[in-house]
Amino acid sequence: MKAGDILTISSGNLKKKNKVSKADLKVVEKEEVLTKPYNDINLKKWKEYDHILTGTLWEFPARMKEHGHSNDYHGNYIPQIAEQLYERFTKKHDIVLDLFFGSGTSGIEAINMNRRCIGVELKQELCDYVSEKFTPKQLVTDVNIICGDSASESVLDKIQARLEIMGAQKAQFLMLHPPYDDIIKFSDKKEDLSNCSSTEEFYDLFEKVARNGFEKLEKGRFAALIIGDKYAKGQYYPLSFGCMERMNRAGFITKAVIVKDIQGNERAKGKNAQLWRYRALYGGFYIFKHEYIMVFQKP
């Protein structure tokens, strides 16, 4: 085009007083995007997502301690798990429901990844402590913390009220990281799963939590269970698969069982490796070096 040429737009056609050659026009093609209803991954560019794990063995050399995360609470899961699961099974602005909120890993990573979170925690003092990790604005718009019993019916109304405040009827992802039965006592409350009198009672109480999560999860969306197994009184207890069965009873279908290497991430066992090796040799058992991440879907 020459200086002084005048452009006018008429009925979607570009006109100029002088002739316009095809070489003067540039056609911008719209980028092709193919995504699933539950994430933002562009499958047209699937080769660009090397950072997303798709295998069933997950190994992380160290716990992420930046971007608001810290290993300040015994028994919290490593942030890389949330990072992987959120990108795979959630979209931006989706709501994650965590029924064992603990020290807030799910909420912190939700903020980092432009998601939102509702967390239910049994202990009031822990709710107060975790609230300090978020700004007042975030506690209104992005993270809602409920002090309550995740296995109770009354917590459903509290969750629903928070969902409606956030402009939703259901959550889009469910995160479950329960106590590993009675291995670590997290409180003296009778509602605490770590205080169950038997493993069967632990399963029953966990199933109530799973059913509540199923109720508040959007149809077709995913849930993750992070759990390990235990030895007690000379016997191995497969808590992971016991809880998987209870998830299925609650209505979920199992999509994947992932083995996560915990070497380098555990606290006590890592520092006392030789002692645990002696105990293993003496007691005829093997030392846990993994836990499970089980993925489910609400049909």
MARTIKE-597520 format. One record per residue (C-alpha): residue in one letter; x, y negated, z. Coordinates in steps of 0.1 Angstrom, whole numbers, plus 5000, padded with zeros to 4 digits. Example, Ala and Ser with C-alpha at 12.3 -4.5 7.8 and 13.67 -1.06 7.14 Angstrom:
<atoms>
 rest   xx   yy   zz
    A 5123 5045 5078
    S 5137 5011 5071
</atoms>
This chain:
<atoms>
 rest   xx   yy   zz
    M 5000 5000 5000
    K 5011 4965 4992
    A 5012 4936 5017
    G 4979 4918 5017
    D 4958 4948 5006
    I 4925 4950 5025
    L 4910 4982 5039
    T 4873 4987 5044
    I 4854 5017 5056
    S 4821 5026 5039
    S 4801 5058 5044
    G 4832 5076 5057
    N 4852 5067 5025
    L 4884 5047 5026
    K 4884 5019 5000
    K 4910 4994 4989
    K 4909 4966 4964
    N 4938 4981 4946
    K 4939 5018 4937
    V 4949 5043 4965
    S 4970 5073 4954
    K 4967 5107 4971
    A 5003 5102 4983
    D 4992 5073 5005
    L 4967 5095 5024
    K 4978 5118 5052
    V 4955 5146 5063
    V 4959 5156 5100
    E 4948 5191 5106
    K 4931 5199 5139
    E 4951 5224 5159
    E 4936 5258 5161
    V 4928 5269 5196
    L 4917 5303 5208
    T 4911 5307 5245
    K 4892 5331 5267
    P 4863 5318 5288
    Y 4884 5322 5320
    N 4917 5305 5312
    D 4934 5278 5291
    I 4959 5300 5273
    N 4959 5294 5236
    L 4961 5328 5221
    K 4970 5313 5187
    K 5003 5305 5204
    W 5006 5335 5226
    K 5043 5338 5220
    E 5049 5305 5239
    Y 5037 5320 5272
    D 5068 5340 5281
    H 5066 5328 5317
    I 5033 5346 5322
    L 5038 5382 5335
    T 5017 5409 5318
    G 5035 5440 5333
    T 5026 5458 5364
    L 5060 5453 5382
    W 5065 5418 5396
    E 5100 5408 5410
    F 5107 5374 5424
    P 5142 5370 5439
    A 5132 5343 5464
    R 5101 5325 5477
    M 5092 5292 5461
    K 5098 5265 5488
    E 5093 5233 5467
    H 5062 5215 5456
    G 5046 5215 5490
    H 5052 5251 5499
    S 5071 5264 5529
    N 5075 5297 5548
    D 5060 5283 5579
    Y 5035 5310 5588
    H 5042 5347 5593
    G 5023 5368 5567
    N 5016 5342 5540
    Y 5020 5353 5504
    I 5046 5338 5481
    P 5033 5309 5459
    Q 5045 5325 5426
    I 5016 5350 5429
    A 4991 5321 5429
    E 5010 5305 5401
    Q 5007 5336 5379
    L 4971 5344 5387
    Y 4958 5309 5383
    E 4973 5304 5349
    R 4960 5339 5338
    F 4925 5338 5353
    T 4915 5301 5358
    K 4910 5269 5338
    K 4919 5234 5349
    H 4895 5221 5375
    D 4882 5256 5383
    I 4874 5264 5420
    V 4894 5290 5438
    L 4877 5306 5468
    D 4902 5320 5494
    L 4885 5338 5523
    F 4918 5343 5542
    F 4932 5308 5538
    G 4959 5310 5564
    S 4986 5284 5559
    G 4971 5271 5527
    T 4992 5286 5499
    S 4961 5289 5476
    G 4951 5253 5481
    I 4986 5239 5477
    E 4991 5257 5444
    A 4956 5247 5433
    I 4966 5210 5437
    N 4999 5217 5418
    M 4981 5233 5389
    N 4951 5209 5387
    R 4927 5234 5401
    R 4905 5230 5432
    C 4901 5253 5463
    I 4877 5262 5491
    G 4895 5280 5519
    V 4879 5298 5549
    E 4901 5303 5580
    L 4891 5318 5613
    K 4913 5298 5636
    Q 4904 5261 5642
    E 4940 5252 5652
    L 4953 5266 5619
    C 4926 5247 5600
    D 4937 5215 5617
    Y 4974 5222 5610
    V 4968 5231 5573
    S 4947 5200 5567
    E 4978 5179 5574
    K 4993 5193 5542
    F 4968 5175 5521
    T 4960 5138 5516
    P 4926 5125 5528
    K 4915 5121 5492
    Q 4925 5157 5483
    L 4905 5170 5513
    V 4874 5153 5498
    T 4878 5160 5461
    D 4901 5190 5456
    V 4905 5211 5488
    N 4877 5220 5512
    I 4887 5239 5544
    I 4860 5258 5564
    C 4866 5271 5599
    G 4846 5302 5600
    D 4843 5340 5599
    S 4846 5352 5563
    A 4828 5384 5571
    S 4797 5367 5585
    E 4765 5358 5567
    S 4765 5323 5581
    V 4797 5314 5562
    L 4778 5318 5529
    D 4758 5286 5536
    K 4790 5267 5545
    I 4807 5278 5512
    Q 4776 5270 5492
    A 4774 5235 5507
    R 4811 5229 5497
    L 4805 5243 5462
    E 4777 5219 5457
    I 4797 5189 5469
    M 4823 5199 5443
    G 4796 5201 5416
    A 4794 5238 5413
    Q 4772 5267 5422
    K 4798 5294 5422
    A 4836 5297 5424
    Q 4857 5308 5394
    F 4883 5328 5411
    L 4885 5348 5444
    M 4917 5352 5464
    L 4919 5378 5492
    H 4950 5382 5513
    P 4938 5399 5545
    P 4959 5411 5575
    Y 4975 5445 5569
    D 4952 5461 5595
    D 4969 5457 5629
    I 5005 5453 5618
    I 5006 5416 5628
    K 4981 5402 5654
    F 4971 5368 5641
    S 4948 5358 5670
    D 4929 5372 5700
    K 4895 5368 5683
    K 4873 5399 5679
    E 4863 5388 5644
    D 4900 5389 5633
    L 4906 5419 5610
    S 4940 5423 5627
    N 4922 5432 5660
    C 4901 5461 5647
    S 4901 5491 5669
    S 4906 5515 5640
    T 4915 5515 5604
    E 4880 5525 5594
    E 4866 5495 5613
    F 4892 5473 5594
    Y 4878 5487 5561
    D 4842 5480 5571
    L 4850 5444 5581
    F 4870 5438 5550
    E 4841 5451 5528
    K 4818 5425 5544
    V 4843 5398 5533
    A 4845 5413 5498
    R 4807 5413 5495
    N 4806 5376 5505
    G 4833 5368 5479
    F 4813 5388 5453
    E 4782 5367 5461
    K 4800 5334 5457
    L 4820 5343 5425
    E 4808 5334 5391
    K 4798 5363 5369
    G 4825 5376 5346
    R 4853 5359 5367
    F 4882 5375 5385
    A 4894 5383 5420
    A 4928 5392 5434
    L 4936 5413 5465
    I 4971 5410 5479
    I 4979 5438 5504
    G 5004 5463 5515
    D 5002 5497 5533
    K 5013 5507 5568
    Y 5029 5535 5589
    A 5014 5542 5623
    K 5019 5571 5647
    G 5040 5590 5622
    Q 5014 5587 5595
    Y 5011 5567 5562
    Y 4979 5546 5557
    P 4972 5535 5521
    L 4954 5503 5531
    S 4957 5490 5496
    F 4937 5517 5479
    G 4913 5519 5509
    C 4905 5482 5503
    M 4903 5487 5465
    E 4876 5513 5471
    R 4857 5488 5493
    M 4860 5461 5466
    N 4844 5486 5442
    R 4816 5493 5466
    A 4810 5455 5468
    G 4804 5455 5431
    F 4838 5446 5415
    I 4855 5466 5388
    T 4892 5472 5390
    K 4913 5457 5362
    A 4949 5462 5373
    V 4972 5474 5401
    I 5004 5455 5402
    V 5034 5465 5423
    K 5053 5435 5438
    D 5088 5439 5450
    I 5091 5423 5485
    Q 5129 5426 5489
    G 5143 5392 5498
    N 5109 5378 5507
    E 5102 5396 5540
    R 5113 5382 5573
    A 5120 5408 5600
    K 5128 5438 5579
    G 5153 5420 5558
    K 5172 5409 5588
    N 5172 5443 5604
    A 5177 5465 5573
    Q 5201 5490 5590
    L 5178 5494 5619
    W 5149 5502 5596
    R 5171 5526 5577
    Y 5179 5545 5609
    R 5142 5546 5618
    A 5133 5560 5583
    L 5159 5587 5586
    Y 5148 5596 5621
    G 5111 5595 5615
    G 5109 5611 5580
    F 5094 5581 5562
    Y 5104 5556 5536
    I 5108 5519 5540
    F 5082 5497 5522
    K 5099 5476 5496
    H 5067 5466 5478
    E 5031 5455 5482
    Y 5002 5454 5458
    I 4983 5428 5438
    M 4950 5442 5427
    V 4930 5424 5401
    F 4892 5428 5399
    Q 4864 5414 5378
    K 4828 5407 5387
    P 4807 5423 5359
</atoms>
